[in-house]
Amino acid sequence: MNTARAYHLLAFADRAAPDARTTIADARSALALAGGCHPDDIDPQGYDISDRAYRIVRADWARQVEAGLTCRAMVAGYRRAREVWARRRPDLVADWPHHDEEADE
């Protein structure tokens, strides 16, 4: 599958179709492979869970935490991202950026 086709499938997949999750996972996997991800570092949903991907996501959240998570949606996104990485790569999350939620209140 070429990358243009994979992007098209992700953007226009009929999410109500019986095989939608498989189609979307296949498209994500194709994009991860095209980006140089090793097949062992792609989870069943097609996400890149490599050390490199973790470092990129972690650095982005570290910048956002440093700038201040300014709304509930950002705090929820921060929590969700940490939970996803904790499930998929528990070996990496020990250095996840700390956010003091009590300071937000």
C-alpha positions in Angstrom: 0.0 0.0 0.0 1.5 3.4 -0.9 1.4 6.3 1.5 -1.2 8.3 -0.5 -3.6 5.3 -0.4 -3.0 4.9 3.3 -3.7 8.5 4.0 -6.9 8.3 1.9 -8.0 5.2 3.8 -7.5 6.9 7.1 -9.3 10.1 6.0 -12.3 8.5 4.3 -12.7 5.1 5.9 -16.3 4.1 6.5 -16.0 3.8 10.3 -19.4 2.0 10.4 -18.2 -0.8 8.1 -17.7 -4.2 9.6 -14.0 -4.2 8.8 -13.3 -0.5 9.5 -11.0 -1.1 12.4 -8.9 -3.6 10.3 -8.7 -1.2 7.4 -7.7 1.7 9.6 -5.1 -0.4 11.4 -3.7 -1.5 8.1 -3.4 2.0 6.9 -1.7 3.2 10.1 0.7 0.2 9.8 1.5 1.1 6.2 2.3 4.7 7.2 4.5 3.6 10.1 6.4 1.2 7.8 6.8 3.9 5.2 8.2 6.2 7.9 10.9 3.6 8.7 9.3 1.9 11.7 10.3 -1.7 12.3 7.4 -4.1 12.0 8.0 -5.3 15.6 7.4 -1.7 16.8 3.8 -1.5 15.4 1.0 -2.5 17.7 -2.1 -4.4 16.5 -4.0 -1.1 16.0 -1.2 0.1 13.6 0.4 2.6 15.9 4.2 3.2 16.0 5.2 2.3 19.5 9.0 2.5 18.9 11.4 4.1 21.3 11.7 6.9 18.8 8.0 7.5 18.7 7.9 7.6 22.5 10.7 10.2 22.6 8.9 12.4 20.1 5.6 12.3 22.0 7.3 12.7 25.3 9.2 15.8 24.2 6.0 17.3 22.8 4.1 16.8 26.1 7.2 18.0 28.1 7.0 21.3 26.1 3.3 21.6 26.7 3.6 20.8 30.4 6.3 23.4 30.7 4.2 26.0 28.9 1.2 25.1 31.1 -1.7 22.9 30.3 -4.2 25.7 30.0 -7.6 23.9 29.7 -9.3 20.7 30.7 -9.0 19.3 27.2 -5.2 19.6 27.4 -5.1 17.9 30.8 -7.4 15.1 29.5 -5.1 14.7 26.4 -2.1 14.5 28.7 -3.7 11.8 30.9 -4.8 9.8 27.8 -1.4 10.0 26.2 0.3 8.7 29.4 -2.2 5.9 29.8 -1.8 4.8 26.2 2.0 4.7 26.5 1.7 3.0 29.9 -0.4 0.2 28.4 1.6 -0.2 25.2 5.2 0.4 26.5 5.2 0.3 30.3 9.0 0.0 30.1 9.3 3.7 29.0 6.8 5.7 31.0 9.0 6.2 34.1 10.3 9.4 32.6 7.0 10.8 31.5 6.8 14.6 32.1 5.2 15.3 35.5 2.2 17.6 35.6 1.0 18.9 39.0 -2.8 18.8 38.6 -3.3 20.4 42.0 -1.6 23.5 40.8 -4.2 23.8 38.1 -7.1 24.1 40.5 
